[in-house]
Amino acid sequence: MPPRIRSGVFEDLAWLGLSWETPVRRQSEHFADYRAAFESLRAWGLVYPCFCTRTDIARAVAAREAASGVRWPRDPDGAPLYPGTCAMLPGTEAERRIRAGDPPAWRLEGAKALAAVSPDALAYARFDCFGVESRVAAHPERWGDAVIVRKDVPASYHLAVVVDDALQGVTRVVRGADLEAATDLHVLLQRLLGMLPPCYHHHRIIRDVGGAKLSKCWRAESLADFRARGATPCAVRRALGFDLGASA
């Protein structure tokens, strides 16, 4: 994350009344931690290299849909589940491509990973905005063979946050509702890596007039923009589902 953007995040958090431990953990400085977690999964035979591009996957799924007349299953984000193309590659072929400089992503073999974990362990605690906890069943099978190591860095978001939370001793996680389904995959990774899942809360997200979530990818309004228009921290927290009893 560029320094300018990072300082803006800190400013936004402080404006909302939040504090944090220092020094702040930067993922780019801890690739070795993610690599170690990945190597554990690899040693157990739970991952495989994938050379497919998004275009390759889209074409393979389109061909299967055309042949069957049935819509291919989608993950919770709406993307087609990986059809398993590279799962069938001979190990020698994968090694040859890697040696030739064709970097793979690495996917968690979903069915095998699920078989390695007790069904009773695939649950986690969540808490609501009042702090009341409940148990939730996780369904990581919805993600199929998810990417856990990208081609360009030795982790995906899923693997990185699982390792970060464990190494920092995080016991409570607060994220947006758009990431709630990803927790299913995180719980599976935590169990495979011998980690105890934290307790989670997924708050409401602020949307634009068209119903889309505010995202920097689409140059949506930021907290700095809200501040400039006179928004208060209390108003933002209430929009996210917090400070429900506040009047300001």
N, C-alpha and C positions, 0 to 999 in steps of 0.2 A: 504494500500500500504506500503510495507516494506520501512524503512528509506533509504536504499541504492538506491532503484528504484526511490523513491521520489526525492532524491537529484539529480539523473541523469536527471529527467524530468526538474527540475529547471535549471540545467546546459544547457540542450538543448534549453530551451526557451530563456535563456539569450544569448546564442550563436546566435540565430536567430534574436536578437535585440528586444525581447519582454519583457515587464515588467508586474507586477501584483500587486494587492492589498494584503496587509498582515494584520492580519494573514490569511493564506490560509484556506479556509473552507474544513474540512475533513468529508466526509460523515459518517464515522463510529462514529463520535461524535454528530450526529444530527438525530439519529433514531427516536427520539420523534417527530420531525417535519414531517417525512414521515408517521409515525403512525397517526398523527392528520389528515393529508390529506386523508389517507386511510379510517379513521373512518368517515369522511364526506361523502365519496362515499358509504361507507357501510350503513350509516344511510339513504341514499336515495334509497337503494335497488339496487344499480348499480353493485354490485360485488357478486361473489359466490365462495365458497371454491372448490379447485380442488386437488384431491389426485392422479391423473394420473402421471405416469412416462413417459419419452420419449418413452420407449418401449411399454407401454400401448397405447399411441397415435399412434405409427407406426403400431401396430397390428390392431387397430380399423380402421385406414384409409385403410390399405391393404385389410381388409375384405370388406369394402364398395366398394373399387375399383374393387375387384374380383366379387362382386355381381352385380355391375352395368355396368362394362366394361368401365367406364369413370374415367379419372384421377381426383383425388380429388383436389380441389383448393389449391393453395400455397400462402403464404404471400410474401411480397417483398423480403425477405431474402431466399426464396426458400423452407421454411419449410411448411409442411402440416398445413392448418388451423385446429384449434382445433375442433374436431367433436361434442363437447357439451356433452360429456359423463356425467360429474359431474353436469352439469346444470340441469339435470333431477333427481338428488339425492334428496330424501325427506330431509327437514331441520333437522328432528330428527335423521336421519342416519348420516348426516354430523356432527352434534353435538356429537353424540355417538363416532364417530371416532376421533374427536378432543380430547374429554375427555380421550379416551383410549391411547392418546399419538401419534396419527398419524397426523403429522403436514401437513397442506395443503398449497399449493400456493393459491393465490386469483386472479381470473380473472375478468376483466371488461366485463360486459355483453354488447357486442358491439351494438346490435340492440336497446336495451333500452337506452344506453348512447347516441346514435345518436338521438333518439327521444326526448331526454331532451334538445337538443341544436338546435337553429335556424340554418338552412342551410346557411344563410348569414354570420353566425359567424364562419363557418368552412373555413376560409381563413386567410392567413397571408402574411406579407410583406417579400420580400427577396431583397437582394442587390447584385450586381455583383462586380467584382474586381475593377471597377471604381467608385463604390459607388452609381450607379444608381438603384433606387428601382422600384419594380413592385409588383403586387398582384398575389397570387397563391392560387388556390382552393385546400384545403386539402381533402384527401379521406381516412379517418381512417377505413372505412369499409374493406379496403384491409387487415387489421390485424386481423379481426375476434374478438374472445374473448381473448384478449391479457393478459398475466400475468402482473400484476402491483405490486404484493407482492410475493416474492420468499419464498420457504419453510425455508430457512436458515437465511434470513435477512428481516426486515420489509419494503422492497421496492424492486422494480426492477430498472433497469437503467432508464426506461421511467419515472416512478414516481419521482425518486430521482432528475433527472436533471430539471424536471419541477418545483419542489419545490425549489431546489437550486437557479435557475435563478430568481424566483419570490422573494425569501427572500433577495437576494443580489441586487435587483434592476437592473438586467441585461436588457439592452435594445437592444443589438446587440450580436448575437451568430455566431461564426465561427466554423464550423465542416466540416469533410470530406464528400465527395459526397456519400460515402457508408452509411451515416446516414441520407441522405436527406429524404428517404421514412418514416423514423421513426418520422419526424417532423409532419406528418399527425396525428399520435396518440398523440403527445405532444400537438398539438393545441386543440384536443378534451379534453384532461385532463385539460388544462389551462382553457378552457371555463367552464367545469364542476365545477372547483374549484374557479371560479370567478377571474381568473388571466388574464392579458392582454398579448397576445403573443408577444415576442420580434421580432425583424427583423433578418432574417437569411441569412447567406451566406454559401454555401457548395462548398468547393474548390476541385480541382482535387486531386487525391491520386497518390502517387508514387507506381509503380508496378515493379515486377521483370521481368526477361527476358521471363518468361512464361505467363505473363499477370496477375498473382495473386498479390493482394495487399500485401504490406509488413506488416507482423503481428508478434508480439512477440510470439504469440502462436506457430508459425512455426519456431521460432528462425531466423527470417529474419534479414537482415541488419538493423542496427539502425542508428540514427543520429551520434552517437559516431563513428560508423564504417565509415560513410561518411566523418566525420572530419578527421579521421585517413588516409583516402585515398586522402585528399587534397580538398574536396568539400568546397565551400564557402557558407555562408548564403544566398547570392544573388542567387546562382544557385539553392538552395533548394526552395527558395521562388518562383522562376520562374517556377520550376517544379510543384509547387502547383497552379500556375495560378496568382501569384502576381509578382510585379516588372516587368511587361511586357515591360516596356520601358527601362529597365536597360540593359547596354551592358556587365556588368561583369558576 
